[in-house]
């Protein structure tokens, strides 16, 4: 029996969807909110997740971000449920790895067909072995990470220290054990734009290595970090020996490029409020821990301005507006997202 996890308002989901799925011989597991849903997904390992897009606390995008970072859940189909259509919000969901979005009202037949089709595709994908690897190895990304990172030299860096500079020659592949890192592109007029954000468990510096080009951005520590140094020669040997691993990095590269394209379009054409809201939501999606309900980040206004792609003075004025609207709280330099849902509405409207 295939297991489906429903995340959202329990009464509505149970009455409208849960009972229907039970009647069609699916096992149904319920979670009342995003935080519980993430925990249950990691414990129950469902075959599919149906999740409300808008929830208090950790919303649908937050759930999706956490699910897609888990090696055992990264391919599990995630279908969002929403009360209205929002083109930019849904595009962001698809770019993060959502499989489908259903807009109420939808028929029982539409729901069942969507569930059946996505489950069939998931079964087909998980049944296909990758070249040179068993299915068990294909799903064990921890084994890949161990092969890359065990018995390597590491370095500890303080905030604002530079790891490598734009134009430099790639010597290492990097893996973050602790801390946060950003990659920054500098324009000829001296202005910086953050084009990549990385956290614990992320690889970075692989784009230039795969392209065999100099670094196209500068990597800077945002929060005290410990980083594994994987010599380029060793990384290339592992790539050549294990096609599965190079496939994983190409997939990560494609995801990062899509994310950057979305952000650059927003920076070019969005209003100031949209830019700042998008930057806050982007940071939340990247760095929020599943067990924490309200996202808090300690980031300088200059750094946040480079993420949003705007002037520091304009950013500060907009943050003040958001604070007055009770969308965020600011204390000792830290920013707390009080109403992530409304910030998403601004960002993706």
C-alpha positions, 0 to 999 in steps of 0.5 A: 500500500502506497503511503501519502503524507498530507500536510496542512489543516487536518480537518479540511484535508481529512474530510476532503482528501484523506477519506477519498485517498483511503477509499482508493487504497492509499495509506494516509498520514496527517501532519497539522503544520509544516514543522511537523510535516518535515519531521514526519516525512523523515520518519515515515518516508512517504511515497508522496506528499500533498502539502498546503501552499499557505500555512502559518510558520513553515509554509509550503516552500519551506517544507519543500526546501527541507524535503529536497535537501534530504537524500532519502526524500529528494525524489518523493513527489510533492504536490501543492494545494492552494486556494488561488493561482499565483504565477510567480509563487508557483514558478518558484515552487516548480524551480525548487522541485515541486511536482504539481500544484492543484488549485481549489476547487478541483474534482476528485477525479483530477486529484486521483489522476494527478496522484496516480500519474505522479506516483507512477513516474516516481516508481519508474524513476526509482526503479531505474539503476544509475550506471555502475551503481546499485539502487541502494548506492544511488540513494545514499548521497552520504556515501558520496559525501564521505568519499569526497570529504573524509581525511581531508584538510579543513580550514576555519575562517572568520566572517568576511574572510575571502575563500577565493577571488573572481578570476582565480584558478580553481585549486579545490572543491569546497564543502561546508562543515559549519557556517555560511558562505556567499559568492559575489560578482563585482561590477566594473563600477564597484557594486557587488551582487550576491549570486550564490548562498551556501550553508552547512552540507553544501558543495561550492566552487565546482562550476569553474572546475566543471567548466575548466575556467577561472572563478567567475565570482568571489567566495566570502564567509558570511558566518564563521565557517569550517570548510573541507578542501578537496584538491582539484585532482582528487575531485576530477578522479572521483568524477571520472571514476563515478559518472553518477557523482558528476550527474549529481553536480550537473543537476546542482549546477542546473538548479543554481542557474535556474535560481540565479535567472529568477533572481536576476530577472527580479532584480532587473524589473521588480519594485523595491518592496518586491526585491527586499521581500524576495531577498528575505524569502530567499534567505529563509528558504536557504537557511531556515532550520526545520525545528524553528518556526520563525526565521531569524537571520543576523546579516548586515544591511550592506550584505542584505542589500547585495542579496536584494540588488539595491542600495543600502539606504533604500533597503533600510527604508524598506525594512523600516516599512516592513517593520511598521507593517509587522511583517518583520521584527528587528532587534540588535541587527537581527531580522525576524520574519513575523509574517512569511506568508505576506512577504511571499505575497509581496515577493511573488505577486 
